[in-house]
Amino acid sequence: EQHRELMVWACACVEHVLHVCGVPSLERVSSALAVGKAWAEGQASVGDARKASVDMLALAREMTDPVQIALVRAAGHAVAAVHMSDHSMGGALYALKAVNCAGKSMDDERDWQIEQLPLEVKDFVLEVMSLKAKSFKMK
């Protein structure tokens, strides 16, 4: 259950950033996030989610805009949570990186992300995000 909650949370983090950064919803990103949420509801396979994740990471390599790259990577990592729940943190951290690249407040976004966390996984997520945040370069 916690694995599914992390997937839903990570997808919500990415969806929220699409709006916050003012980037129009990219159809392929929305489709990938839909696969992740469908997996959490038992309506998509691990293979479907893995393919969606790999597609996002390939799309990010084709882009040049730092905000869009971070958003697409966020989606790829969020959906990769199907493979390992820790990837959900990559989705949230790349969402923060997108906010940073767009010149918006990472503190406000981080607060929003934390507010959305299910209580059962909150301590785990905060600890792992703290460790992983050190490897993310923010301007």
C-alpha angles and dihedrals in degrees: 000000000000090000090056092046090054091051092051091046093049092049090049090052090056094044091051092053093052087064098037093052093047091236111144112244107273108224094222091050091049090049092051092049090049089056090051092051091045089054090052088054093048093251101111133046129243087247091056091051093044091053091049090051094049090047090055094050090049090049091051090057089057094054131086104188109095094214093052092043091054092046093051092045088050089056092047093052094043092055091042086067084088088073097041126359092224088072088072087073090056088055092053094043093049087049087056090048089053090052090049092049089050090055095246130131113284089188092060092047093046089051089051091049092050092048089056095053117113108242092238093065102029099102092044093050095046092051095048094043090053091054095044095044090070091067094051116091113221121184 
